[in-house]
């Protein structure tokens, strides 16, 4: 990103009228729906389509659908074997393909996690080891990328299967031609609060990054901090952001019906970007 370039206001909400009304009062240019398993049932998909059209009619330029994180209490790991949990496996694929079809029909974006942060013993159920699980994961990501490339991006986590920050893995991910979502806190936590690793990974992956989750952290665990309250060095981060990408502020809210921490994060980063221009 060119220093001093205007930052986008990107906000996140559920498919909930009260949350949507709260977010829209700030006139965001990016809106990300945080979906649950109920949102991708047949009735849920119709409601979601209506919400997408409503948001667009309010002048929001960019809309993202965040694939549900869980099903029946367990993370939806893209690498999971069918044997590990047949019902969850079926839901993973049905929901992903249904949402991708919706994203293509409505010309919005679908965000899918490459992995979450399940323990290794969970990630390897049905596989001999992590290497085999990773091979399956990348084959599945290749498939989804092939059928949904223009409307799909993959997000990093702190999982050993799909993360950013390792120079060799970053290059391997780049070579596969994926469109990426980069969560700043996940990379920072994965490397225990190392700003050098974070900035280097942001720079390396910049051409492939289509979307950012901008969130601060102390680098120890998932904490979802408001920007400027953690240990991420935003003065170094801002200049290496891809100006063509969208972003939201994915910070923890005290009240899910009040976006004030996300808005405060935007104000912080906007002021910082303006300061860097001078």
Secondary structure, 3 states (H helix, E strand, C coil): CCCCCCCCCEEEECCCHHHHHHHHCCCCCEEEEECCHHHHCHHHHHHHHHHHHHHHHCCCCEEEEECCCEECCEECCCCCCHHHCHHHHHHHHHHHHHHHHHHHHHCCEEEEECCCCCCHHHHCCCCCCHHHHHHHHHHHHHHHHHHHHHHEEEECCCCCCCCCCCHHHHHHHHHCCCCEEEEHHHHHHHCCCCHHHHHHHHHHHHHHEEEEEECECCCCCCCCECCCCCCCCHHHHHHHCCCCCEEEECCCCCCCCCCHHHHHHHHHHHHHHHHHHC
